[in-house]
């Protein structure tokens, strides 16, 4: 979110919380990306605020409720507030339970177990969601239009374009079983809490093989998730890197420090290709 929008977003959250009967004397911004996450005190509620065009908020609320009912490890909505997406001053505000962070670091085994339980719950929920290849297509759109990614050099544009095309075909061509996925279960979307690991940000859901989800987790997690196709997981890891790297070159990308991250991810991609060369067909 643009820095100039943050004061208005905070004000929208405070006003909405106050109207809902929550006491707010202080705000602590915990995360700032395409939306901001903040803790309101002394009511101790977690609030997420996005621009009103963030139409996925009602979907996320419904899915969180259904997954919680299925016993999945997801963060819960705050029970003191009606479970709705509240609109104010061009923003949408949602209210979630605040969890105390765990003191011990999350182990790869605990991460894998939480993700496996999330996937088990997701197999019981039937909602319309995009296929993971739509995410590939959005990145390909940016690659194909230099006016949208003007700072991306031609060699990197060619590399990313070839990777997106080749890995999409390799992954879909394996015919692996597919299901509802979190879509982006990276460490930033998994809370290590005193109640155990809990997933957040469910609006990124898509359909695909579970390896696509595991590819977002730290490398060691894949060693503890049972039944994975390791070659498919490796392809998914490189594909995910290609997608998120491309997104960071979008002229309208708002992720702080995005270009520096993109440069590091390009290095990771090249390292992965050195270890496991691909025939990048055209």
Long-range contacts (C-beta under 8 A, 24 or more apart in sequence): 1-32, 1-33, 1-34, 1-35, 1-36, 1-50, 1-51, 1-254, 2-254, 5-51, 6-32, 6-36, 8-89, 8-90, 8-91, 9-36, 9-49, 9-91, 10-36, 10-38, 10-49, 11-89, 12-49, 12-88, 12-89, 12-90, 12-91, 12-93, 13-38, 13-40, 13-47, 13-49, 13-91, 13-93, 14-40, 15-88, 16-47, 16-86, 16-88, 16-93, 17-43, 17-45, 17-47, 17-81, 17-93, 17-95, 20-80, 20-81, 20-82, 20-95, 21-80, 22-80, 22-81, 31-188, 32-256, 33-254, 33-255, 33-256, 34-254, 34-255, 39-98, 43-80, 44-98, 45-78, 45-80, 45-81, 45-95, 45-96, 45-97, 45-98, 46-75, 46-78, 46-95, 46-96, 46-97, 46-98, 46-99, 47-93, 47-94, 47-95, 47-96, 48-93, 48-94, 48-96, 49-91, 49-92, 49-93, 50-91, 50-92, 51-90, 51-91, 51-92, 52-87, 52-90, 52-91, 52-92, 54-92, 54-203, 56-203, 57-85, 57-92, 57-94, 57-203, 58-84, 58-85, 59-127, 59-203, 60-94, 60-201, 60-202, 60-203, 61-85, 61-94, 62-127, 63-125, 63-127, 63-202, 63-205, 64-202, 66-125, 66-127, 67-118, 67-121, 67-122, 67-125, 67-202, 70-121, 70-124, 70-125, 71-117, 71-121, 72-117, 72-118, 72-120, 72-121, 72-122, 72-199, 73-114, 73-117, 73-118, 73-196, 73-197, 73-198, 73-199, 74-118, 74-121, 74-198, 74-199, 74-200, 74-202, 75-99, 75-191, 75-198, 75-199, 75-200, 96-200, 99-191, 99-193, 99-194, 99-195, 99-198, 100-193, 100-194, 101-191, 101-192, 101-193, 101-194, 102-192, 102-193, 102-194, 104-192, 105-192, 106-187, 106-190, 106-192, 106-197, 108-218, 108-220, 108-221, 108-223, 108-224, 109-224, 110-196, 110-197, 111-190, 111-197, 111-217, 111-218, 111-221, 111-224, 112-214, 112-217, 112-221, 112-222, 112-223, 112-224, 112-225, 113-224, 114-190, 114-196, 114-197, 114-198, 114-199, 115-182, 115-185, 115-199, 115-213, 115-214, 115-217, 115-221, 115-225, 116-225, 116-226, 118-182, 118-185, 118-199, 119-179, 119-181, 119-210, 119-213, 122-179, 122-180, 122-181, 122-182, 123-179, 123-180, 125-180, 126-180, 127-180, 127-205, 129-180, 129-205, 129-206, 129-207, 130-206, 130-207, 131-206, 131-207, 131-208, 132-181, 132-183, 132-206, 132-207, 132-208, 132-212, 133-168, 133-172, 133-208, 134-206, 135-183, 135-206, 135-243, 136-164, 136-168, 136-239, 136-243, 138-247, 139-164, 139-242, 139-243, 139-246, 139-247, 140-164, 140-165, 142-246, 142-247, 142-249, 142-250, 143-246, 148-250, 148-251, 148-252, 149-246, 149-249, 149-250, 149-251, 150-251, 151-249, 151-251, 151-259, 152-249, 156-266, 159-266, 159-269, 159-280, 160-242, 160-245, 160-246, 162-280, 162-281, 162-282, 163-238, 163-239, 163-242, 163-269, 163-278, 163-280, 164-239, 164-242, 164-243, 164-246, 165-280, 165-281, 165-282, 166-278, 166-279, 166-280, 166-281, 167-235, 167-236, 167-238, 167-239, 167-242, 167-278, 168-239, 170-235, 170-278, 171-208, 171-209, 171-212, 171-232, 171-235, 171-236, 171-239, 174-209, 174-229, 174-232, 176-209, 176-211, 176-229, 176-232, 177-209, 178-207, 178-208, 178-209, 179-207, 179-208, 179-210, 180-205, 180-207, 181-205, 181-206, 181-207, 181-208, 181-210, 181-212, 181-213, 182-213, 182-216, 183-213, 184-216, 185-213, 185-216, 185-217, 186-216, 186-217, 187-217, 187-218, 209-236, 211-235, 211-236, 212-236, 212-239, 212-240, 215-239, 215-240, 216-240, 234-272, 234-276, 237-272, 238-269, 238-272, 238-273, 238-278, 241-265, 241-268, 241-269, 241-272, 242-269, 245-269
